């Protein structure tokens, strides 16, 4: 072994360790966990207190912050890191238990052997101690939902710290596999995780050659439903369900719960984005009618009748009459494009969008020829069909949201610049889910049971929010999304 006899005056390892511990200190300082501590201490009361509640909780938080995917891994870290032991609140001084004497018989004579003392170790809990603590925490969460309340408290603090926090919200569902294969036992016909079940995500599309493709993902476990601020990439609300639960139903339920818990957020929120898997007229109507929030949700292509026609051309969008009860030349696509078909030449032009009229709850469109100043052979015929007075302003078409398909027509038309800007922010959910997988070890874990999964997800979300709040309070806004970046120690003021 090449031993270095002369130590360095400055050690980079000390700086790295200090930075990691600062990350833990930041979370512990801003995590509103006092009610959880008081409740757990009240439950223990006069029971054995070899390992107090607060150090056990701090160690559990440290395991999440330092990306340990099991309690065994956390215990190994505690045994080799006295600085971490001290921050958590355990005794940092190595202790050595008194060896037990052994009574042995040699040649018919009893003799007492005193074995040598073992290696000194830190006062770190063992696996069964953590197991009992987790059981108490899970029972408390089942009764009181204090971890969920901790997320609500952090949400309110972030809203106070950031005046525009919550203006742009988004939703995404994330598949989380259980630590179970999902295979049923031959005798009991039960899986090793009885709370979990099978889920399936199906994605379809058309490639550049016009061929239809389909991708199916199935997993055994749960689904994390996450609502987050898409500007700051910070979670706002979460829930955990079985994998088979419908995302659309859960989304509407979570929206109602969120705005009931925090009415100020409903007044602050301007738009809500989601991918096309959440496309639903009921969801879009809920957001706009109840909360005046613009739904920015991609639209699925569900029209099938026209595709059965022998004259169907897959390269052209399917159109339907906007006013089917009258003979007219205004049509629309499933993506919400409103098109004027010239009654004379058959040429198609997109109607010019002139904005949303809130007092009429209607989308206003104008004749493209009059708007963009080009000649149209069927201009007069078009006016006569709608019985509008002919003039230089051109024909006007209004789409009342209460009378048309709410899945297709919303207050912000699909594909418009405003819609596109808001929808692009939805990618923040993908980045948050990536942090859940990698920074919080949900890609590889050892969790079985819905209650355990829900508590573990809640702690991870709360830590993410607490770290963001801590960075904001310490004037490090540029680091609020970071979970693993080094945090330098505070610089002492020079007197």
Beta strands, then each sheet from edge to edge (+ up, - down):
strand 1: 101-106
strand 2: 109-114
strand 3: 168-177
strand 4: 197-206
strand 5: 212-229
strand 6: 234-242
strand 7: 271-274
strand 8: 294-297
strand 9: 319-321
strand 10: 330-333
strand 11: 338-341
strand 12: 348-350
strand 13: 352-357
strand 14: 362-366
strand 15: 396-400
sheet 1: 1+ 2-
sheet 2: 4+ 5- 3+ 7+ 8+
sheet 3: 4+ 5- 6+
sheet 4: 9+ 10- 11+ 12-
sheet 5: 13+ 14- 15+
end
